[in-house]
Amino acid sequence: MDYVQITDSQRQQMLATIGAGSIEELLRDIPPDVRLGRPLDLPAGLTEQEARRAVRELAGESRGADRLACFAGGGAYDHYIPAVVDALASQGQFLTAYTPYQAEASQGSLQAFFEFQTLICQLTGLDVANASLYEGASALAEAVLMAVDDTGHRRVVLAEPLHPHYRRVVQTYMADLPVECVVVPAKAGQADLDALRTALTDDLAALVVQSPNFYGLIERQLPVLAEAVHAAGGAMVQVFDPISLAILRRPGSQGVDVAVGEGQPLGIPLSFGGPYLGLFACRQQYVRRVPGRLIGQTTDAQGHRAFCLTLQTREQHIRRAKATSNICTNQGLMALRAAIYLAAIGPHGLANVATVSLQRAHALARRIGELPGYALPFGDQPFFREFVVRCPTGAVDRLFDAGAERGLLPGVKLGAFDESLADCVLVACTEKRTEAEMDALVTLLAEVGR
């Protein structure tokens, strides 16, 4: 708890310096009718020891993924974070550094971002990656804007089941633009290939497909869709999961033009929803339209390896009102964490994380599917680390209430996103979930379903 108090004598000294007799004098221009006119109704102040004790007690009432067996997913996942990530990312040189605008003053940060870009390019199989964006949803919105800008077309097709939050963010971004957003409903939990082909008209700017999708299912028709998209003159955009790319085909090998995703699984804690990290990679043809910053490698006057801000002209601090992107910070600390994570575990380690997550998820799904009253509505289709479970009528709320009592977070209630799935739960299983925790979840489901 870092705190430096201000004494009454210091307040008087500051007021005297600016020529004011009191704090009240500083507020005299505020009309009386909009002022409170009385002290705030606050409890008495606490001593430092009392404040520490109160904060500890409040913190003790919280139960996060560090204290629960977390089977929740839906875009944010409880993966293991190696200690080296916190150890390096918390160093003052990185922790206190903000967006670097002058390359010569920020070589350490710029090198870290350059390495991050390189790792994301290797992960996605694409030519260019930026450094970086806020989170996955706004990264997708930026990809759609880029496709509209590049093609000059005004039709954007979103293939369900795209994450509902991502869909809403894209629709919000496009709301005041002459852009038509078409949502093509899913078929059996996956993108409807025939319906999508029909939607790919000549004015297509982009088709967006998520794989693994919101239900955890792997979309196997990306190359076919990419070919159809290119024939219509549009860009193929994939929302990807970075962990899955260790064992699944990379976007670049499937005809994808722009790949975006959420970087949270790469060494970033759940943190009640943020800050997270938007991943963005694309083909070389889009390099001058990429949002945010591109860090480049060069040599200095002595011939030593050096780094610089190669492109950032889309941003408002450079082009002001003419900017086509309004990314004012590059989430540098989160990008650093992702780079440290990927470098620390390496390609074999990442493949191990993905494989163990997949194997445990499939083993758990089989056990749940055998329970009386439960079903896997998409169980005959390939999935990665999460899957949909249909529960007995009225069991979902009981499941979560009983889970909280036992230290289990059973998943994500899908009824919040789709009323037709009100009796369904999205269950995720990462490499952190132990046999004992999976046993406990199966036991809980069995008891609640009776």
C-alpha positions as CSV (number, residue, x, y, z in Angstrom):
1,M,0.0,0.0,0.0
2,D,1.9,3.0,-1.3
3,Y,0.6,6.3,0.2
4,V,2.0,9.7,1.0
5,Q,-0.2,12.0,3.0
6,I,-0.6,15.7,2.6
7,T,-0.6,17.7,5.8
8,D,-2.6,20.9,6.5
9,S,0.6,23.0,6.4
10,Q,1.4,21.6,2.9
11,R,-2.1,22.4,1.7
12,Q,-1.7,26.0,3.0
13,Q,1.6,26.3,1.3
14,M,0.2,25.1,-2.1
15,L,-2.7,27.5,-1.8
16,A,-0.4,30.4,-1.0
17,T,1.8,29.5,-4.0
18,I,-1.2,29.9,-6.4
19,G,-2.6,32.9,-4.6
20,A,-5.7,31.3,-3.1
21,G,-6.8,31.7,0.5
22,S,-8.7,28.4,0.8
23,I,-9.9,25.4,-1.1
24,E,-13.4,26.9,-1.1
25,E,-12.1,29.9,-3.0
26,L,-11.0,27.5,-5.8
27,L,-14.6,26.3,-6.2
28,R,-16.3,29.7,-6.2
29,D,-17.1,29.5,-10.0
30,I,-19.2,26.4,-9.5
31,P,-22.9,27.4,-9.2
32,P,-24.4,26.8,-5.7
33,D,-27.3,24.9,-7.1
34,V,-25.1,22.1,-8.5
35,R,-23.0,21.8,-5.3
36,L,-23.8,19.3,-2.6
37,G,-23.7,21.8,0.2
38,R,-22.8,19.4,2.9
39,P,-19.9,16.9,3.7
40,L,-20.1,13.5,2.0
41,D,-21.7,10.8,4.1
42,L,-18.5,8.8,4.7
43,P,-17.4,6.8,7.7
44,A,-14.6,8.0,9.9
45,G,-11.1,7.6,8.6
46,L,-9.0,4.6,9.5
47,T,-5.5,4.3,10.6
48,E,-3.0,2.6,8.3
49,Q,-3.2,-0.7,10.3
50,E,-7.0,-0.6,10.3
51,A,-7.1,0.1,6.6
52,R,-4.8,-2.8,5.8
53,R,-6.9,-5.1,8.0
54,A,-10.2,-4.0,6.3
55,V,-8.7,-4.5,2.8
56,R,-7.5,-8.0,3.7
57,E,-10.9,-8.9,5.0
58,L,-12.6,-7.7,1.9
59,A,-10.1,-9.5,-0.3
60,G,-10.7,-12.7,1.6
61,E,-14.3,-12.6,0.7
62,S,-13.4,-12.9,-3.0
63,R,-13.1,-16.3,-4.7
64,G,-11.5,-16.2,-8.1
65,A,-10.0,-18.8,-10.4
66,D,-7.0,-19.0,-8.0
67,R,-9.3,-20.5,-5.4
68,L,-11.9,-22.3,-7.5
69,A,-11.7,-25.1,-9.9
70,C,-12.5,-23.1,-13.0
71,F,-14.3,-24.8,-15.9
72,A,-15.4,-21.5,-17.4
73,G,-14.3,-20.4,-20.8
74,G,-16.2,-18.6,-23.5
75,G,-13.2,-16.5,-24.5
76,A,-11.1,-16.3,-21.3
77,Y,-9.3,-19.3,-19.9
78,D,-7.6,-20.4,-16.7
79,H,-4.2,-21.6,-18.1
80,Y,-1.1,-21.9,-16.1
81,I,1.2,-18.9,-16.1
82,P,4.9,-19.7,-15.6
83,A,6.6,-17.7,-12.8
84,V,9.0,-16.2,-15.3
85,V,6.2,-14.2,-16.8
86,D,5.5,-12.2,-13.7
87,A,9.2,-12.0,-12.7
88,L,10.2,-10.3,-16.0
89,A,7.1,-8.3,-16.8
90,S,7.0,-6.8,-13.3
91,Q,10.5,-5.3,-13.6
92,G,10.3,-1.5,-13.4
93,Q,11.8,-0.9,-16.8
94,F,8.7,-2.6,-18.4
95,L,6.1,-2.0,-15.8
96,T,6.3,1.8,-15.8
97,A,6.9,2.2,-19.5
98,Y,4.1,3.7,-21.5
99,T,3.6,3.8,-25.3
100,P,7.0,4.5,-26.9
101,Y,6.8,7.2,-29.4
102,Q,10.5,7.9,-29.8
103,A,12.3,4.7,-30.9
104,E,15.7,5.8,-29.7
105,A,14.5,6.2,-26.1
106,S,12.7,2.8,-25.9
107,Q,15.0,0.2,-27.4
108,G,14.2,-2.4,-24.7
109,S,10.4,-2.1,-25.1
110,L,10.6,-1.9,-28.9
111,Q,12.7,-5.1,-29.0
112,A,10.1,-6.9,-26.8
113,F,7.3,-5.8,-29.2
114,F,9.3,-6.8,-32.2
115,E,9.8,-10.2,-30.7
116,F,6.1,-10.3,-29.9
117,Q,5.2,-9.5,-33.6
118,T,7.6,-12.2,-34.8
119,L,6.0,-14.8,-32.5
120,I,2.5,-14.0,-33.5
121,C,3.5,-14.3,-37.2
122,Q,5.0,-17.7,-36.5
123,L,1.9,-18.7,-34.6
124,T,-0.5,-17.6,-37.3
125,G,1.5,-18.3,-40.5
126,L,0.9,-14.8,-41.7
127,D,3.3,-12.1,-42.9
128,V,2.6,-9.1,-40.5
129,A,1.5,-8.7,-36.9
130,N,1.0,-5.5,-35.0
131,A,1.9,-4.6,-31.4
132,S,-0.9,-4.6,-30.4
133,L,-4.7,-4.0,-29.7
134,Y,-6.9,-3.8,-26.7
135,E,-8.6,-7.3,-26.8
136,G,-10.0,-9.8,-29.3
137,A,-13.4,-8.1,-29.9
138,S,-12.0,-4.7,-30.9
139,A,-9.2,-6.4,-32.9
140,L,-11.9,-8.0,-34.9
141,A,-13.7,-4.7,-35.4
142,E,-10.4,-3.2,-36.6
143,A,-9.9,-6.1,-39.1
144,V,-13.4,-5.5,-40.5
145,L,-12.7,-1.8,-40.8
146,M,-9.5,-2.5,-42.6
147,A,-11.2,-4.9,-45.0
148,V,-13.9,-2.3,-45.8
149,D,-11.2,0.3,-46.3
150,D,-9.1,-1.9,-48.5
151,T,-11.8,-3.4,-50.8
152,G,-14.1,-0.4,-51.0
153,H,-17.0,-2.8,-50.4
154,R,-19.7,-2.3,-47.8
155,R,-21.0,-5.8,-47.0
156,V,-19.6,-7.7,-44.0
157,V,-20.8,-11.3,-43.3
158,L,-20.5,-12.7,-39.8
159,A,-20.7,-16.4,-39.5
160,E,-22.3,-17.7,-36.3
161,P,-21.4,-19.0,-33.9
162,L,-19.1,-16.1,-33.6
163,H,-18.6,-15.0,-30.0
164,P,-21.7,-12.9,-29.2
165,H,-19.6,-10.1,-27.6
166,Y,-17.4,-9.9,-30.7
167,R,-20.5,-9.7,-32.9
168,R,-21.9,-6.9,-30.9
169,V,-18.7,-4.9,-30.9
170,V,-18.4,-5.2,-34.7
171,Q,-22.0,-4.1,-35.1
172,T,-21.4,-1.2,-32.8
173,Y,-18.3,-0.1,-34.7
174,M,-20.3,-0.3,-38.0
175,A,-23.5,1.3,-36.7
176,D,-22.9,4.8,-38.0
177,L,-21.0,3.8,-41.2
178,P,-22.4,2.9,-44.6
179,V,-21.7,-0.8,-43.9
180,E,-24.1,-3.7,-43.9
181,C,-23.5,-6.4,-41.3
182,V,-25.1,-9.7,-42.2
183,V,-25.2,-12.5,-39.6
184,V,-25.6,-16.0,-41.0
185,P,-27.1,-18.4,-38.4
186,A,-25.2,-21.5,-37.5
187,K,-26.2,-25.0,-38.4
188,A,-25.7,-27.7,-35.7
189,G,-23.3,-25.4,-33.8
190,Q,-21.1,-24.6,-36.8
191,A,-20.9,-22.2,-39.7
192,D,-23.5,-23.0,-42.4
193,L,-21.4,-23.5,-45.5
194,D,-24.3,-23.3,-48.0
195,A,-25.9,-20.2,-46.4
196,L,-22.5,-18.5,-46.3
197,R,-21.9,-19.1,-49.9
198,T,-25.2,-17.5,-50.7
199,A,-24.3,-14.4,-48.6
200,L,-21.0,-13.8,-50.4
201,T,-22.2,-11.3,-53.0
202,D,-20.0,-9.1,-55.2
203,D,-20.0,-6.2,-52.7
204,L,-18.4,-8.4,-50.0
205,A,-15.8,-6.7,-47.9
206,A,-15.1,-9.5,-45.4
207,L,-16.3,-12.8,-44.1
208,V,-15.7,-13.5,-40.4
209,V,-15.5,-17.0,-39.1
210,Q,-14.3,-18.1,-35.7
211,S,-12.5,-21.4,-35.2
212,P,-12.5,-22.9,-32.7
213,N,-15.9,-21.2,-32.5
214,F,-17.9,-19.9,-29.5
215,Y,-19.0,-23.5,-28.7
216,G,-15.5,-24.8,-28.9
217,L,-16.1,-26.6,-32.3
218,I,-13.4,-26.6,-35.0
219,E,-14.6,-25.2,-38.3
220,R,-13.2,-27.5,-41.0
221,Q,-14.4,-25.5,-44.1
222,L,-12.1,-22.5,-43.9
223,P,-10.1,-23.2,-47.1
224,V,-13.3,-23.7,-49.1
225,L,-14.8,-20.5,-47.6
226,A,-11.6,-18.6,-48.3
227,E,-11.7,-19.5,-51.9
228,A,-15.3,-18.4,-52.2
229,V,-14.5,-15.1,-50.4
230,H,-11.6,-14.3,-52.7
231,A,-13.8,-15.0,-55.7
232,A,-16.2,-12.4,-54.4
233,G,-13.4,-9.9,-54.0
234,G,-13.5,-9.9,-50.2
235,A,-11.1,-10.7,-47.3
236,M,-11.3,-13.8,-45.2
237,V,-11.0,-13.1,-41.5
238,Q,-10.6,-15.7,-38.9
239,V,-11.0,-15.3,-35.1
240,F,-8.5,-17.8,-33.7
241,D,-7.5,-19.2,-30.3
242,P,-3.7,-18.8,-29.9
243,I,-3.3,-22.0,-27.8
244,S,-5.1,-24.1,-30.4
245,L,-2.7,-23.1,-33.2
246,A,0.0,-25.3,-31.6
247,I,-1.9,-28.3,-32.9
248,L,-4.4,-27.1,-35.5
249,R,-3.8,-25.7,-38.9
250,R,-2.6,-22.1,-38.9
251,P,-4.8,-19.4,-40.5
252,G,-2.1,-18.6,-43.1
253,S,-2.2,-22.1,-44.4
254,Q,-6.0,-22.1,-44.9
255,G,-6.4,-19.0,-47.1
256,V,-7.1,-16.6,-44.3
257,D,-6.2,-13.0,-45.0
258,V,-6.5,-11.5,-41.5
259,A,-6.4,-13.4,-38.2
260,V,-7.4,-11.9,-34.9
261,G,-7.8,-13.3,-31.5
262,E,-7.7,-12.9,-27.7
263,G,-4.2,-13.1,-26.3
264,Q,-5.3,-13.6,-22.7
265,P,-4.4,-17.4,-22.6
266,L,-0.8,-16.4,-23.3
267,G,0.4,-15.6,-19.8
268,I,-2.3,-13.1,-18.9
269,P,-4.4,-13.7,-15.8
270,L,-8.2,-13.7,-15.9
271,S,-8.3,-10.5,-13.8
272,F,-12.1,-10.2,-13.8
273,G,-12.1,-9.4,-17.5
274,G,-9.0,-7.3,-18.3
275,P,-6.7,-5.8,-19.2
276,Y,-6.4,-8.3,-22.1
277,L,-4.6,-8.3,-25.4
278,G,-5.8,-8.1,-29.0
279,L,-3.9,-10.2,-31.5
280,F,-3.8,-9.1,-35.1
281,A,-1.9,-10.6,-38.1
282,C,-2.4,-10.3,-41.8
283,R,-0.9,-10.8,-45.2
284,Q,1.7,-8.4,-46.6
285,Q,-0.7,-6.7,-48.9
286,Y,-2.4,-5.0,-45.9
287,V,0.7,-3.7,-44.2
288,R,0.0,0.0,-44.7
289,R,-3.5,-0.4,-43.4
290,V,-2.7,-2.3,-40.3
291,P,-4.1,-0.6,-37.1
292,G,-1.8,0.3,-34.3
293,R,2.0,0.1,-34.6
294,L,4.5,-2.0,-36.5
295,I,7.9,-2.3,-34.9
296,G,10.8,-2.8,-37.3
297,Q,14.4,-4.0,-37.1
298,T,17.2,-1.8,-38.4
299,T,20.8,-0.9,-37.6
300,D,22.1,2.2,-35.8
301,A,25.0,4.5,-36.9
302,Q,27.5,2.1,-35.5
303,G,26.0,-0.9,-37.3
304,H,24.4,-2.4,-34.2
305,R,21.0,-4.1,-34.2
306,A,18.3,-1.6,-33.4
307,F,14.5,-1.2,-33.4
308,C,12.2,1.6,-34.6
309,L,8.5,2.4,-35.0
310,T,8.2,1.6,-38.7
311,L,4.5,2.3,-39.3
312,Q,2.0,4.1,-37.1
313,T,0.4,6.6,-39.5
314,R,-3.1,5.3,-39.1
315,E,-3.2,6.6,-35.5
316,Q,-4.9,9.8,-34.3
317,H,-1.8,11.2,-32.7
318,I,-0.1,11.2,-36.1
319,R,-3.0,12.0,-38.5
320,R,-5.4,13.6,-36.0
321,A,-8.9,13.7,-37.6
322,K,-7.8,11.9,-40.7
323,A,-6.8,8.8,-38.8
324,T,-8.5,5.6,-39.8
325,S,-7.6,3.9,-36.5
326,N,-7.9,5.2,-33.0
327,I,-5.6,2.9,-31.1
328,C,-4.0,5.2,-28.6
329,T,-2.1,2.7,-26.6
330,N,-0.6,-0.6,-27.6
331,Q,-1.2,-2.8,-24.6
332,G,2.5,-3.0,-24.3
333,L,2.7,-4.7,-21.0
334,M,0.2,-7.4,-22.0
335,A,2.1,-7.9,-25.3
336,L,5.3,-8.3,-23.3
337,R,3.6,-11.0,-21.1
338,A,2.5,-12.9,-24.2
339,A,6.0,-12.7,-25.7
340,I,7.6,-13.9,-22.5
341,Y,5.1,-16.8,-22.2
342,L,5.6,-18.0,-25.8
343,A,9.4,-17.7,-25.6
344,A,9.5,-19.5,-22.2
345,I,7.4,-22.5,-23.1
346,G,8.5,-22.7,-26.7
347,P,6.6,-24.5,-29.5
348,H,6.8,-27.9,-27.8
349,G,5.6,-26.5,-24.6
350,L,2.7,-24.8,-26.3
351,A,1.8,-28.0,-28.1
352,N,1.8,-29.8,-24.8
353,V,-0.5,-27.2,-23.3
354,A,-2.9,-27.6,-26.2
355,T,-2.7,-31.4,-26.3
356,V,-3.3,-31.9,-22.6
357,S,-6.2,-29.4,-22.7
358,L,-7.8,-31.2,-25.6
359,Q,-7.3,-34.6,-24.1
360,R,-8.8,-33.7,-20.7
361,A,-11.7,-31.8,-22.3
362,H,-12.6,-34.8,-24.4
363,A,-12.2,-37.2,-21.5
364,L,-14.5,-35.0,-19.4
365,A,-17.0,-34.7,-22.2
366,R,-17.3,-38.4,-22.5
367,R,-17.9,-38.9,-18.8
368,I,-20.5,-36.1,-18.7
369,G,-22.3,-37.5,-21.8
370,E,-22.8,-40.8,-20.0
371,L,-24.6,-39.2,-17.1
372,P,-28.4,-39.7,-17.0
373,G,-30.3,-36.6,-18.0
374,Y,-27.3,-34.9,-19.6
375,A,-26.4,-34.6,-23.3
376,L,-23.7,-33.2,-25.6
377,P,-25.8,-31.5,-28.4
378,F,-22.7,-31.1,-30.6
379,G,-20.8,-34.2,-29.3
380,D,-20.4,-35.7,-32.8
381,Q,-18.3,-32.8,-34.0
382,P,-14.6,-32.0,-33.4
383,F,-13.9,-29.6,-30.6
384,F,-10.8,-28.2,-28.9
385,R,-10.9,-27.5,-25.2
386,E,-14.5,-26.6,-24.5
387,F,-17.9,-28.1,-25.3
388,V,-21.6,-27.6,-24.7
389,V,-23.5,-29.6,-22.1
390,R,-27.3,-29.8,-22.1
391,C,-28.5,-30.2,-18.5
392,P,-31.8,-31.6,-17.1
393,T,-34.7,-29.1,-17.1
394,G,-34.1,-26.5,-14.4
395,A,-30.8,-27.8,-13.3
396,V,-28.5,-25.0,-14.5
397,D,-29.0,-22.6,-11.6
398,R,-28.8,-25.4,-9.1
399,L,-25.6,-26.5,-10.7
400,F,-23.9,-23.2,-10.2
401,D,-25.3,-22.6,-6.7
402,A,-24.1,-26.1,-5.6
403,G,-20.8,-25.6,-7.4
404,A,-20.1,-22.3,-5.5
405,E,-20.5,-24.2,-2.2
406,R,-18.0,-26.8,-3.3
407,G,-15.4,-24.5,-4.8
408,L,-16.3,-25.3,-8.4
409,L,-17.1,-23.0,-11.3
410,P,-18.9,-25.4,-13.6
411,G,-18.7,-23.3,-16.8
412,V,-20.6,-20.5,-18.6
413,K,-24.4,-20.3,-18.7
414,L,-25.3,-20.1,-22.4
415,G,-28.8,-18.8,-21.7
416,A,-27.3,-15.4,-21.2
417,F,-26.4,-15.4,-24.9
418,D,-29.1,-17.5,-26.5
419,E,-32.5,-18.3,-24.9
420,S,-32.7,-21.5,-26.9
421,L,-29.7,-22.7,-24.9
422,A,-31.0,-21.8,-21.5
423,D,-30.6,-25.3,-20.3
424,C,-27.0,-25.5,-21.6
425,V,-23.6,-24.8,-20.1
426,L,-20.3,-24.2,-21.9
427,V,-17.6,-26.2,-20.1
428,A,-13.9,-25.6,-20.7
429,C,-11.0,-27.8,-19.5
430,T,-7.4,-26.5,-19.6
431,E,-4.2,-28.2,-18.6
432,K,-4.7,-26.9,-15.1
433,R,-7.7,-29.0,-14.3
434,T,-6.7,-32.1,-12.3
435,E,-8.3,-35.6,-12.3
436,A,-9.7,-34.8,-8.8
437,E,-11.3,-31.6,-10.0
438,M,-12.9,-33.3,-13.0
439,D,-14.1,-36.1,-10.7
440,A,-15.7,-33.4,-8.5
441,L,-17.5,-31.8,-11.4
442,V,-18.9,-35.1,-12.7
443,T,-20.0,-36.0,-9.2
444,L,-21.7,-32.5,-8.8
445,L,-23.5,-32.9,-12.2
446,A,-24.7,-36.4,-11.3
447,E,-26.1,-35.2,-7.9
448,V,-27.8,-32.1,-9.4
449,G,-29.3,-34.1,-12.2
450,R,-31.1,-36.6,-10.0
